[in-house]
């Protein structure tokens, strides 16, 4: 019985991982890496940071990616690319350090892995992301207003378990 299970398991792994074939039309910098991206309007220059954690662990600077951006009244693509074999269970997106930042608008939040992509619907975004107390959120149009409370400023969105989306991209 154990031998039968082992043979079937090997066949399953071969089908899942062996039949994908080579990925085409992928930037070498993105090959076999998970990219988390979205389009956003940030009216003022700022620094964003994406924290990630796997099953165990907490958010740390070592498990984060920083991104400088210039303010604009047009949508711009924000993209965080994780190292190979980093597949987070949860993420946290710090929406900047600039206390002068006004309303932030987000759309087309997506996960990309090789040629696979999943764009979150507005309902999925609302279901999987929670703003902290330093953000006034309007999930009807995905606008977020950063707030200063008692002279403190730390606006971020934290996710619930996103493994479903990540695994769906990697395994299919």
C-alpha positions as CSV (number, residue, x, y, z in Angstrom):
1,X,0.0,0.0,0.0
2,X,2.8,2.4,0.9
3,X,4.6,1.7,-2.4
4,X,1.4,2.3,-4.3
5,X,1.0,5.7,-2.6
6,X,4.6,6.7,-3.3
7,X,4.3,5.9,-7.0
8,X,1.0,7.9,-7.3
9,X,2.6,10.8,-5.4
10,X,5.6,10.9,-7.7
11,X,3.2,10.8,-10.8
12,X,1.2,13.6,-9.2
13,X,4.3,15.8,-8.7
14,X,5.5,15.1,-12.2
15,X,2.2,16.2,-13.6
16,X,1.9,19.3,-11.5
17,X,5.4,20.6,-11.8
18,X,6.7,18.9,-14.9
19,X,4.0,19.8,-17.4
20,X,4.1,23.5,-17.1
21,X,6.8,23.9,-19.7
22,X,9.1,26.9,-19.9
23,X,7.7,30.3,-19.2
24,X,7.7,32.6,-22.2
25,X,7.7,36.3,-22.4
26,X,8.7,36.9,-18.8
27,X,11.3,39.4,-17.8
28,X,14.3,37.5,-16.4
29,X,14.0,39.6,-13.2
30,X,10.5,38.3,-12.7
31,X,11.1,34.6,-13.6
32,X,9.8,32.3,-10.8
33,X,9.1,35.3,-8.5
34,X,5.8,36.4,-7.0
35,X,5.0,40.0,-7.9
36,X,2.4,42.0,-5.9
37,X,1.3,45.1,-7.7
38,X,-1.5,47.6,-8.0
39,X,-2.2,50.9,-9.7
40,X,-2.5,53.9,-7.4
41,X,-2.7,57.6,-7.2
42,X,-0.4,59.2,-4.6
43,X,-0.5,63.0,-4.9
44,X,2.7,63.5,-3.0
45,X,6.1,61.9,-3.0
46,X,6.3,59.0,-0.6
47,X,7.9,55.8,0.4
48,X,5.8,52.6,0.5
49,X,6.8,49.4,2.1
50,X,5.5,45.9,1.7
51,X,6.0,43.5,4.6
52,X,5.4,39.8,4.2
53,X,5.3,36.7,6.5
54,X,5.0,33.1,5.8
55,X,3.2,30.6,8.1
56,X,5.4,31.3,11.1
57,X,6.7,34.7,11.9
58,X,6.1,38.3,12.3
59,X,6.6,41.3,10.1
60,X,10.2,42.4,10.1
61,X,12.4,44.8,8.2
62,X,14.3,41.8,6.8
63,X,11.0,40.6,5.3
64,X,10.0,43.8,3.6
65,X,10.5,45.7,0.4
66,X,10.7,49.5,0.2
67,X,9.7,51.6,-2.8
68,X,10.1,55.3,-3.5
69,X,7.5,57.0,-5.6
70,X,6.9,60.4,-7.0
71,X,3.6,62.0,-6.4
72,X,1.3,62.3,-9.4
73,X,-2.4,63.0,-10.1
74,X,-2.4,60.0,-12.5
75,X,-2.4,56.3,-11.8
76,X,1.0,54.7,-11.6
77,X,2.0,51.1,-11.3
78,X,3.3,50.1,-7.9
79,X,5.1,46.7,-7.9
80,X,6.8,44.7,-5.2
81,X,8.8,41.6,-6.4
82,X,9.6,39.0,-3.8
83,X,12.6,36.8,-4.0
84,X,12.4,33.3,-5.5
85,X,10.7,30.7,-3.2
86,X,9.1,33.5,-1.1
87,X,5.3,32.8,-1.0
88,X,3.7,34.8,1.7
89,X,0.7,33.9,3.8
90,X,0.1,37.5,4.8
91,X,1.2,40.9,3.7
92,X,1.1,44.4,5.0
93,X,1.3,47.4,2.8
94,X,2.5,50.6,4.5
95,X,0.9,53.4,2.6
96,X,3.7,56.0,3.1
97,X,5.4,58.2,5.6
98,X,4.5,61.6,4.2
99,X,2.0,63.2,6.6
100,X,0.9,65.5,3.8
101,X,-0.4,62.7,1.7
102,X,-4.0,63.2,0.8
103,X,-6.5,60.6,-0.5
104,X,-4.9,57.5,-2.0
105,X,-6.8,55.6,-4.7
106,X,-6.0,52.0,-5.5
107,X,-7.2,49.8,-8.4
108,X,-6.2,46.6,-10.1
109,X,-4.6,44.9,-7.1
110,X,-3.0,41.8,-8.5
111,X,-0.7,38.9,-7.9
112,X,1.6,37.7,-10.7
113,X,3.7,34.6,-11.0
114,X,5.3,33.9,-14.4
115,X,2.5,34.0,-16.9
116,X,-0.3,33.6,-14.3
117,X,-2.2,36.6,-12.9
118,X,-5.0,37.1,-10.5
119,X,-6.6,40.6,-10.2
120,X,-8.6,41.0,-7.0
121,X,-12.1,42.2,-7.4
122,X,-13.2,45.1,-5.2
123,X,-15.1,42.6,-3.1
124,X,-12.1,40.4,-2.7
125,X,-10.0,43.4,-1.8
126,X,-12.5,44.4,0.9
127,X,-12.7,40.8,2.2
128,X,-8.9,40.2,2.4
129,X,-7.5,43.6,3.5
130,X,-8.1,45.5,6.7
131,X,-7.0,49.2,7.3
132,X,-5.5,50.1,10.6
133,X,-6.7,53.1,12.7
134,X,-4.6,55.5,10.7
135,X,-6.6,55.1,7.5
136,X,-10.2,56.2,6.7
137,X,-11.2,53.6,4.1
138,X,-13.9,53.8,1.5
139,X,-14.1,50.3,0.0
140,X,-16.9,51.4,-2.5
141,X,-14.3,53.2,-4.6
142,X,-11.1,51.9,-3.0
143,X,-10.0,55.3,-1.6
144,X,-7.9,55.6,1.5
145,X,-7.3,58.7,3.5
146,X,-4.3,58.6,5.8
147,X,-4.8,60.1,9.3
148,X,-2.6,61.7,11.9
149,X,-3.8,60.6,15.4
150,X,-2.2,62.1,18.5
151,X,0.7,63.2,16.3
152,X,1.3,59.6,15.2
153,X,1.2,58.5,11.5
154,X,1.4,54.9,10.4
155,X,-1.2,54.1,7.7
156,X,-1.2,50.5,6.5
157,X,-3.4,47.7,5.1
158,X,-2.9,44.3,6.5
159,X,-4.2,41.1,4.8
160,X,-5.9,38.0,6.0
161,X,-4.5,34.7,4.7
162,X,-3.8,35.2,0.9
163,X,-2.4,31.6,0.4
164,X,-5.3,30.7,-1.8
165,X,-4.4,33.3,-4.4
166,X,-0.6,32.6,-4.2
167,X,-1.1,28.8,-4.4
168,X,-3.5,29.1,-7.3
169,X,-0.9,31.0,-9.4
170,X,2.0,28.7,-8.5
171,X,0.2,25.4,-8.9
172,X,-1.9,26.0,-12.0
